Amino acid sequence: LFIRAGLASGPVVAGVVGQAMPRWCLFGDTVNFASRMESTSVKMRIQCSSLTCRLLRDAPNKTFEMEERREGKSIGVEVKGKGRQNTFWVNSASKRVPFTEEDNFSSSTNDEEDGYRKTVEEASKL
């Protein structure tokens, strides 16, 4: 058994459609784009849009390994109604290891490292 998957991020509209056999449905360009990501993917791979790639890279609790999709000299894929789109393969996901006090940023010796340490300390308080 082989699957392929496609991910896209953006606005959608959702609602229940039908009376005899109601169904929950999603509508919108994002849904169509995700479908195109799936249909142009290859077996056992997850293909995502560039926006989804950025969102996954910024995920607070996971680290995603992403790879730009290339076929020869071509980058991305041709998507019906959108033209050539830069897309990415999701290769892996792992739990993000948070910074701790034990990371010991206080041993820095220059101003640039001290500024970085202060930024990390301030972010950890949020």
C-alpha positions, 0 to 999 in steps of 0.5 A: 500500500502506497500513499501520497499527501499534499499540504497547503495553508490558507483561508477556507470556508466550512459548512454542512452540505445536504439534507438527506445525508449531511456532510461536513465540507471545506471549500476554497482555493486552499483546499484545491491547492492542497489537492494539487499538492497531493496529485502532483506528489509521489508515492510515500512523500508529503509535498507542501506549499511554500507557505506551509513550509514556512509555517512548519519551520516556525512550529514551536514544538516540532522541528521539520526537515524540509527539502525544496522539490527539484526535478532536474533544473526545474524547481517546484511543480506546475499547478493548474490555475496557478502556474509553476509553484515552489513546493517542498518535501516534508522529510521528517519531524522531530520534537524540538528541544527547548533551551534550558538554563543548562545551555549556559549562554553566560559564558559568552565573551563578546557583545554579539553573543551577550545580545543573543543570550539576552534575546533568548532569555527574554523570549523564554519569559513569554 
